[in-house]
Amino acid sequence: MMTSKEAVLKSLQELRKTSTYLEVYEHIIKNGYYDFGDSKTPSQSVSAQLGNFIRTGDSRVQRVKRKNGSFAYYLAELKNELIIEETQLSDNDLNRNDTYGFTKLNLNLDLDFPENEESQSTEKQPYRER
């Protein structure tokens, strides 16, 4: 019998798609990978295990946020094989300066600031667009 962690990893490997914690749980049960014993909320145990991969920085498991706010998980080694919708956001793909995966806009504003002694004053100077 596998550990719950091994069962989650094996399920993600076999599912080969972005999967919710419930899909992973159902795959574990269907294949008998782990015995949850007397657990009253075994699917929540799978959810917690998936969350632990993310919180501890275990790079084997990645997650994306779906439009409806739920998360789906996948194995990082399968990333190039998966089709991840543009609306899904990968935590590990986000750049700290790139809020929620939206494309950064580089606004090259060509502003002409006065370059005389007045511009050295502490008063705010108006600017002119060229």
C-alpha positions as CSV (number, residue, x, y, z in Angstrom):
1,M,0.0,0.0,0.0
2,M,1.3,3.5,-0.9
3,T,1.4,6.5,1.3
4,S,-1.1,9.3,0.6
5,K,1.6,11.4,-1.0
6,E,2.7,8.5,-3.3
7,A,-1.0,7.9,-4.2
8,V,-1.5,11.6,-5.1
9,L,1.7,11.6,-7.3
10,K,0.8,8.4,-9.0
11,S,-2.8,9.6,-9.7
12,L,-1.5,12.9,-11.2
13,Q,0.9,10.9,-13.3
14,E,-1.9,8.6,-14.6
15,L,-4.5,11.3,-15.0
16,R,-2.1,13.3,-17.2
17,K,-4.3,16.5,-17.1
18,T,-5.1,19.4,-14.8
19,S,-7.2,17.7,-12.1
20,T,-9.2,18.9,-9.1
21,Y,-8.6,17.3,-5.7
22,L,-11.9,15.4,-6.2
23,E,-10.7,13.9,-9.5
24,V,-7.4,12.9,-7.8
25,Y,-9.3,11.4,-4.8
26,E,-11.7,9.5,-7.1
27,H,-8.7,8.1,-9.0
28,I,-7.0,7.0,-5.8
29,I,-10.2,5.2,-4.7
30,K,-10.9,3.6,-8.1
31,N,-7.4,2.2,-8.2
32,G,-7.1,1.3,-4.5
33,Y,-3.9,3.2,-4.1
34,Y,-4.5,4.3,-0.5
35,D,-6.8,3.2,2.3
36,F,-8.2,6.3,4.0
37,G,-9.4,4.0,6.9
38,D,-12.0,5.7,9.1
39,S,-11.4,9.2,7.8
40,K,-14.6,11.1,7.7
41,T,-13.4,13.5,5.0
42,P,-10.9,11.5,2.8
43,S,-11.3,13.9,-0.2
44,Q,-10.3,16.8,2.1
45,S,-7.2,14.8,3.0
46,V,-6.3,14.7,-0.7
47,S,-6.9,18.4,-0.9
48,A,-4.7,19.0,2.1
49,Q,-1.9,16.8,0.6
50,L,-2.1,18.7,-2.7
51,G,-2.0,22.0,-0.8
52,N,1.1,20.8,1.1
53,F,2.9,20.2,-2.1
54,I,2.3,23.9,-3.0
55,R,3.0,25.4,0.4
56,T,6.2,23.5,1.0
57,G,7.5,24.4,-2.5
58,D,7.6,20.8,-3.8
59,S,8.2,21.5,-7.4
60,R,6.8,18.2,-8.6
61,V,3.2,19.4,-8.3
62,Q,1.9,22.6,-9.8
63,R,-1.5,24.2,-9.7
64,V,-3.5,26.5,-11.8
65,K,-6.5,28.7,-10.8
66,R,-9.5,28.3,-12.9
67,K,-12.1,30.9,-13.9
68,N,-14.4,29.8,-11.1
69,G,-11.7,30.3,-8.5
70,S,-11.1,26.6,-7.9
71,F,-7.6,25.0,-8.3
72,A,-6.5,22.2,-10.5
73,Y,-3.2,20.3,-10.1
74,Y,-0.8,18.6,-12.4
75,L,2.7,17.1,-12.4
76,A,5.4,19.7,-13.4
77,E,7.1,17.0,-15.6
78,L,3.9,16.9,-17.7
79,K,3.6,20.6,-18.3
80,N,4.7,20.5,-21.9
81,E,2.2,17.8,-22.7
82,L,-0.8,19.6,-21.1
83,I,-3.0,22.2,-22.6
84,I,-3.6,24.8,-19.9
85,E,-6.2,27.4,-20.8
86,E,-4.9,31.0,-20.9
87,T,-7.4,31.8,-18.2
88,Q,-5.7,29.3,-15.8
89,L,-3.0,30.8,-13.8
90,S,0.0,28.9,-12.6
91,D,1.4,29.9,-9.3
92,N,4.9,29.0,-10.3
93,D,4.7,30.8,-13.6
94,L,3.7,34.1,-12.0
95,N,6.4,36.7,-11.8
96,R,6.2,38.8,-8.7
97,N,5.9,41.9,-10.9
98,D,3.3,40.3,-13.1
99,T,0.0,40.4,-11.2
100,Y,-2.1,37.2,-11.9
101,G,-0.4,36.3,-15.1
102,F,-1.7,39.3,-17.1
103,T,0.7,40.5,-19.8
104,K,2.8,43.4,-18.7
105,L,2.4,46.6,-20.6
106,N,5.5,48.5,-21.3
107,L,4.2,52.1,-21.5
108,N,7.0,54.1,-23.2
109,L,5.7,57.6,-22.6
110,D,7.9,60.1,-24.1
111,L,7.6,62.9,-21.6
112,D,9.4,66.2,-22.0
113,F,10.3,67.7,-18.6
114,P,11.7,71.2,-18.4
115,E,15.4,71.2,-18.0
116,N,16.1,74.5,-16.5
117,E,16.8,75.9,-13.0
118,E,13.1,76.0,-12.3
119,S,12.9,72.2,-12.6
120,Q,15.3,71.9,-9.8
121,S,12.9,73.5,-7.4
122,T,10.8,71.5,-5.0
123,E,7.5,72.6,-6.6
124,K,5.9,70.1,-8.9
125,Q,6.4,71.0,-12.5
126,P,3.9,70.4,-15.3
127,Y,4.9,68.0,-18.0
128,R,4.3,68.1,-21.7
129,E,3.8,65.1,-24.0
130,R,5.9,65.3,-27.2
